[in-house]
């Protein structure tokens, strides 16, 4: 595959210029999303941080500005757990083009009890999948009016060993936080591949690409004083793990490449080079359960029902 042959030539530290382009990063105020936003800002593009927390978004914008002179970064209030608020958020974007959205934001709960949104949806599934599904619905006209735009969905290695329970998407039975998180990320990834199939069928030039960051730990993540502080003790304790996993700056690389690289194609899966856990980004074979079109169609229909509307993909004239 030509794009696979070009993988070694991609330099994660020398990204191609993207002046005049606009990118939206959900959850761009912290974690991997912050580093996606920081790296994209270095290309000269306009970067919008989608975040519920204005104070954290302002801190992230200040941090990016301190590292990227002249960075064009701004905040968009975005609450993925509140599906009814998303249309107003998209209306507030005030952009005449959107070259990519990086669906990065996510909630990971480690302990019970199970939590629900105001709509009665399990919080992780609602935020990680349903919120991004509904956001894509409202962004679709803008994305499809922008030639060769991209929808980059950030999954997780945790999804590799999970399977969806289509009869219990909200984990109302036998709730286990780590399993529910993995399934919510699996739903995101299945959605990303199904979205690309539907975009191709619609004749759209918009691409849907799925990525995952591998193993990305705070202890291996470089400090950003306004956003993330790493103590010397944390850094030292994390050093042995660096043989297996990486920090969140490197965890951002697959999403950044999927956003910028002209050789990326829709329907691809990108992750870290070394065992899918660390290293520079490369194309991975699509995991078999991500290619299940029957499950994907059922998940799509359920997502339409749960968010109150279909995701129309009519190409822009």
Helices and strands as residue ranges (DSSP letters): H 2-5, G 7-9, E 22-26, H 31-41, E 46-51, H 54-67, E 72-77, G 83-85, H 86-91, E 100-103, H 123-125, I 126-130, H 131-144, E 150-154, G 157-159, H 177-201, E 207-211, E 216-217, G 218-220, H 232-238, G 240-243, E 246-247, H 248-251, H 253-260, E 269-274, E 278-284, G 288-291, H 293-307
